[in-house]
């Protein structure tokens, strides 16, 4: 278990969201991929922010109530996300989750996004290794 790394359980098939993306497109991306947050990247895949479901809910409520038009992800994203290395131990990451850290961690190396690790992927791996429960690695689309 100690030898498991973030790179072993990271999800790298989700396309990150680019700066300037309209918020409804981001929301659709979150919902289609069954994730609670996504990293924002520039044209070189450098992580420049993070947007969560909570950020989107608040922004959509405000824009709808005040009829202020369509916000972009740039308006609501967190600009200093917590990121991890692909070499980070899954055990260390699981322990960090208990301290109220994010539910989704961007994995980066040499300044470029490699993928994300979700709380669900950590739970699935711990269940597989520790309890012998075999679950799919990624969420299944409805």
Secondary structure, DSSP 8 states (H G I E B T S, - for coil): -TT-BHHHH-B--S--EETT-BHHHHHHHHHHHT-SEEEEE-TT--EEEEEEHHHHHHHHHHHHHHT----BHHHH-BSS--EE-TTSBHHHHHHHHTTT--SEEEEEETTEEEEEEEHHHHHHHHHHHHH-----SS----
